[in-house]
Amino acid sequence: MAQVYACFHDGKGNILVTKKNLKGYFFHNKNKPGGTIIPNGQPLNGGGDYCLSGGGLEVLNPIDGALKEFLEETNVAVNPAIYKPSPEYYHAGEGSNEFYGVYFLAPNGLDEITKAVTGNLLKGAEAANAVKGGYKGSYDQLREDYKYCPSDNELNSGCAIVNFGDIPKYFVKGSRTTGWYYDIVMNLIKVSAQTR
């Protein structure tokens, strides 16, 4: 299955990056209502690394897929009429290495979306701490008790606005866990330079 990632940028050389948890403690069910609580946590691929929010492309349209993954991981619903895909997306690889990077232009800068994401991820961290502490309720009850926490506990609250020039501090070319993020952002930099 191809992967898809949401890359929010301000059109001025800055992007929003998030950071993966080492372990996830709750996840929604993909094919049925509800979800699963994992008391001991599930180690995450790329845990502890900075990332762009995303995951498996479960729908045909990469833009819709990126919005879906962003919602699952941050609980922030993005209106594509406001955060317009610009440029639309980047596609590379094939088979198990196929991925898309979908670019969303934040018309008024990245502060508003960063604040929304950070707030919801803090709620997710509270919910994860409750699970680690022996939470006895169901997945649905957890989401009710910790309103605004994401469906999936993949990201921690360490999101940041990063300038293009600092990308190598966050994503490493050719890395097994951050290489595709590097490629996605490098393409954005290239396209941005061509349109100036």
Sequence and secondary structure as in RCSB ss.txt:
>XXXX:A:sequence
MAQVYACFHDGKGNILVTKKNLKGYFFHNKNKPGGTIIPNGQPLNGGGDYCLSGGGLEVLNPIDGALKEFLEETN
VAVNPAIYKPSPEYYHAGEGSNEFYGVYFLAPNGLDEITKAVTGNLLKGAEAANAVKGGYKGSYDQLREDYKYCP
SDNELNSGCAIVNFGDIPKYFVKGSRTTGWYYDIVMNLIKVSAQTR
>XXXX:A:secstr
  EEEEEEE SSSEEEEEEE SEEEEEE SSSSSEEEEEEEEE TTTTSEE SEEE  SS HHHHHHHHHHHHH 
    TTTS EEEEEEEE  GGG EEEEEEE TT SHHHHHHHHHHHHHHHHHHHHHHTT  S HHHHHHHTTT  
SS  EEEEEEEEEGGGGGGT  TT TTTHHHHHHHHHHHHHHHHT 
